Amino acid sequence: MTLRFSTLAFLLATATGLTAAPAFAQDAPAPPVAEQPTNEADDGGLTGSVSDENEWQNIGIAITTFATDRDVPTQTNAGSTAQLGQAISQVIASDLKNNGLFKPTGPDGLPQPTLPEVQTPSYATWSGRGADMLVQGYVKASADGQLTVGCYLYDISLTRQLVKAGWQFAATDWRRAAHKCSDLVYSRLSGESPFFDSKIAYIAETGPKGRRMKRLAIMDSDGANHRYLTSGQSMALTPRYSPDYSKILYLSYLNGQPSIYSYDLATDRQTLIARTGNPTLAPRWSPDGKWVLYSMAKGGTTDIYRISSAGGGTPQQLTNGPGINIGGSYSPDGSQIVFESDRSGSQQVYVMNADGSNQKRISFFGGRAATPEWSPRGDQIAFTHIAGDLRVAVMTPSGGGMRHLTNSWQDEAPTWSPNGRIVQFFRTAKGSGQASIWQVDLTGRNERRLPTPVGASDPAWGPVRP
């Protein structure tokens, strides 16, 4: 069993022929007032006080249908403002449930508040239903097609509002409002950074095993709003979002020529970053977006290079054999790079400074280790552990504390959520070779498959959207 895109076998095979920006808006049913999220009860909230996952899951979070001032049609696939209020609440409930930390109820089967009740909930009513927390909100449509959505989180036992926020989006972006509200609730209750309002790039796979079409695709963090970016005429591999979310870096084998492209999401135009003429792997951005790392096979060895993200210029070689050096992934501050190398006789994980100096091995446990990815928090490195099966594992940047997050037949190529609390990867089924995207949190207990219309591999989780 070998990794699909990071082994010598792949190198040998390829060598032989292969909308309008959102803005904060009103936070209440009063006239719109631009406002950031506000905490109105920092002394009574749960931030920092819930230390165990079971405590989170024991919190009863009721999520009601979002209210509206008038039920009018909107230019969305969800229908009128009343239907949007239901749909937004359902997305919030799904976000919080699928995260694995909470067990929300609603909106089905719960009382629907009127617009005035959004800001003045009946605490006794919800206490009688066993709710600890209450999420309410509203949705309004304007004549220009914009939606204004407000979100409120209440502590029922303390009878006070914990946090509120409002946003304005184009009607077609209504799901973003739901994800923003999910982020607001998640961050306030867990004390962690948000991640729901983010996107995922991946490789969509169709066709029979051995002759798969691999296309670049993107989707929301929950699998909605899927879109293909490339036609499939050439194989696309290993995408990564730029730090500013404007571009996607990926590897293409058009006419058998390995090429690194930057895909501009605003213009749908592609810029050639490098065409090496040799088998090439794993292009990656630097945290400041100024550099692109990649690996290239030449003269019997494979080394890591960096080149300006603007394209052109002379690549700088960071490793110098022997064997196969593949990677890498920058630390969040850009000072170090984690990569894989077989210089010791088997695939292992190494760390070096950003200029290629001070290269040292950090993985010394049994088996092999590949596809390392540095956490956005800087405290963990996720990687593929190869010891019989392929499993996703994490370790500290010094190589300690190794532990498995998955326990399946072939799980590989981990990518981190923006807040560094969830790891996404792809799983290959025995026999069919069908690939699918999965994610698991750092406990290793909350695992789920993301819905995609076709087979999916090589996920790349982007940052939280601005």
Buried (B, 14 or more C-beta within 10 A) or exposed (E): EBBBBBBBEBBEEBEEEBEEEBEBBBBBBEEBEEBEBEBBBEEBBBBEEBEEBEEBEEBBBBBBBBBBEEEEEBEBEBEBBBBBBBBBBBBBBBBBBBBBBBEBBBBEEBBBBEBEBBBEBEBEBBBEBEBBBBBBBBBBBEEEEBBBBBBBBBBBEBBBBBBBBBBBBBBBBBBBBBBBBBBBBBBBBBBBBBBBBBBBBBBBBEEEEEEBBBBBBBBBBBBEBBEEBBEBEBBBBBBBBBBEBBBBBBBBBBEEEBBBBBBBBEEEEBBEBBBBEBBBBBBBBBBEBEBBBBBBBBEEBBBBBBBBBEBEEEBEEBBEBEBBBBBBBBBBEEEBBBBBBBBEEBBBBBBBEBEBEEBEBBBEBEBBBBBBBBBBBBEBBBBBBBEEBBBBBBBEBEBEEBEBBBEBBBBBBBBBBBBBBBBBBBBBEEEEBBBBBBBBBBEBEBBEEBEBEBBBBBBBBBBBBE
